[in-house]
Amino acid sequence: MKAKRELKIIEQDDGAVIFEKRSGIYFQVNHVGRLLIERIAEGKTKSELVAELEKTFGLEKANAEEDVNDFFSMLREVGLT
């Protein structure tokens, strides 16, 4: 999945604020969401995102997949994919 707009990621201690410059849409994500949006911006695939969550946060594959799917759903809901 690829974000279809130019995003500004403003890092915070507990995550980040994501700002889409053209429409003014913004939302806050936790540290997992920050990692995911950064990796999506780098062009990582869904399976690469899942593997990174497994490795970085020690998640089981099913939980990592659910987190990635939930994040993609949230991006669709706000119109960023």
QUISUL-V630070 format. One line per field, one symbol per residue. phi: phi as a letter, one per 20 degrees, with the letter a starting at -180 (. if undefined). A space follows every 10 residues. Layout:
BEGIN
phi: ???
END
This chain:
BEGIN
phi: .cfecfdddd fcgdqaddce ffenfbbdce ffffffffff fenfegffff fffgffdmef gfffffffff fffffffend c
END
